[in-house]
């Protein structure tokens, strides 16, 4: 089991930026595919971005070119840099780790509003 703790959410105006962080416990971090997902009220949880242990990234079409996922294996941390934020990006953002099992963080709220 990997423990994941997200931070960095908050309220931002449209066009603004936020950086989310996810700190992971455990020694398997380097081997895990890490991801960010989000869930808006009334919607299903959806993929935002993933990054493999080798650094290969994948993005949802709705965030391509605006968001960037990265990882620091020395710090057991994965980041999501979010730029040019839109009101439709408002959601609870969850960190995910996939290895031999799967773990989720508790989520952090991101609200984009003027």
C-alpha positions as CSV (number, residue, x, y, z in Angstrom):
1,X,0.0,0.0,0.0
2,X,1.3,3.5,-0.9
3,X,0.1,6.5,1.0
4,X,-0.5,9.6,-1.2
5,X,-1.0,13.1,0.1
6,X,-2.0,15.9,-2.3
7,X,-1.4,19.6,-1.7
8,X,-1.6,22.8,-3.7
9,X,-5.2,23.2,-4.6
10,X,-7.2,26.4,-4.1
11,X,-9.1,29.2,-5.8
12,X,-7.7,30.8,-8.9
13,X,-9.1,33.2,-11.5
14,X,-9.5,32.0,-15.1
15,X,-6.2,32.2,-17.0
16,X,-4.3,31.6,-13.8
17,X,-2.0,28.9,-12.7
18,X,-1.6,26.3,-9.9
19,X,0.8,23.6,-9.1
20,X,-0.4,20.5,-7.4
21,X,2.0,18.2,-5.5
22,X,1.5,14.6,-4.4
23,X,3.9,13.1,-1.8
24,X,4.1,9.3,-1.8
25,X,5.4,7.0,0.9
26,X,7.0,3.6,0.2
27,X,9.9,2.3,-1.8
28,X,8.0,1.4,-4.9
29,X,7.5,5.0,-6.1
30,X,10.2,4.8,-8.7
31,X,8.4,1.8,-10.3
32,X,4.9,3.2,-10.1
33,X,3.0,4.9,-12.9
34,X,1.7,8.1,-11.2
35,X,-1.4,9.9,-12.4
36,X,-3.7,12.8,-11.7
37,X,-7.5,12.4,-12.1
38,X,-10.3,14.8,-11.4
39,X,-13.9,14.7,-10.5
40,X,-16.4,17.5,-10.9
41,X,-19.8,17.5,-9.1
42,X,-22.2,15.2,-11.0
43,X,-19.4,13.8,-13.2
44,X,-17.4,10.6,-13.4
45,X,-13.8,10.7,-12.3
46,X,-11.6,11.3,-15.3
47,X,-8.0,11.0,-16.2
48,X,-6.0,14.2,-16.4
49,X,-2.4,13.0,-16.9
50,X,-0.1,10.1,-16.2
51,X,3.7,9.6,-16.0
52,X,5.5,6.3,-16.0
53,X,8.6,5.4,-14.0
54,X,10.6,6.1,-17.2
55,X,9.0,9.6,-17.5
56,X,6.6,8.8,-20.4
57,X,3.6,11.1,-20.1
58,X,0.0,11.0,-21.3
59,X,-2.6,13.7,-21.2
60,X,-6.3,14.1,-21.6
61,X,-7.1,16.1,-24.7
62,X,-8.8,18.8,-22.7
63,X,-5.6,19.7,-20.8
64,X,-3.0,19.0,-23.5
65,X,-0.7,22.0,-23.9
66,X,-2.0,23.6,-20.7
67,X,-1.0,21.1,-18.0
68,X,2.3,19.4,-17.3
69,X,2.9,16.3,-15.1
70,X,6.4,15.6,-13.7
71,X,8.0,13.6,-11.0
72,X,11.0,13.8,-8.7
73,X,11.9,10.3,-7.7
74,X,14.4,11.5,-5.1
75,X,11.6,13.3,-3.3
76,X,8.9,10.6,-4.0
77,X,6.7,13.4,-5.4
78,X,4.7,13.9,-8.5
79,X,3.6,17.4,-9.7
80,X,0.8,18.8,-11.9
81,X,1.5,22.2,-13.3
82,X,-1.7,23.8,-14.4
83,X,-1.7,26.9,-16.6
84,X,-4.3,28.8,-18.5
85,X,-6.9,27.5,-16.1
86,X,-10.6,27.5,-17.2
87,X,-13.8,27.3,-15.1
88,X,-14.4,23.8,-16.5
89,X,-11.1,22.7,-14.8
90,X,-12.9,23.1,-11.4
91,X,-12.9,19.7,-9.7
92,X,-11.4,17.7,-6.9
93,X,-8.0,16.4,-8.2
94,X,-6.8,13.0,-7.0
95,X,-3.3,11.6,-7.1
96,X,-3.1,7.9,-8.2
97,X,-0.3,5.3,-8.1
98,X,-0.4,2.1,-10.1
99,X,2.2,-0.6,-9.3
100,X,1.3,-4.2,-8.4
101,X,-1.8,-2.6,-6.8
102,X,-3.3,0.8,-6.8
103,X,-3.6,3.7,-4.4
104,X,-5.5,7.0,-4.3
105,X,-5.0,10.2,-2.4
106,X,-7.7,12.0,-0.5
107,X,-8.1,14.7,-3.2
108,X,-7.5,18.5,-3.3
109,X,-10.1,21.0,-4.5
110,X,-9.3,23.3,-7.4
111,X,-11.8,26.0,-8.1
112,X,-11.4,28.3,-11.2
113,X,-13.7,31.3,-10.8
114,X,-13.7,35.1,-11.1
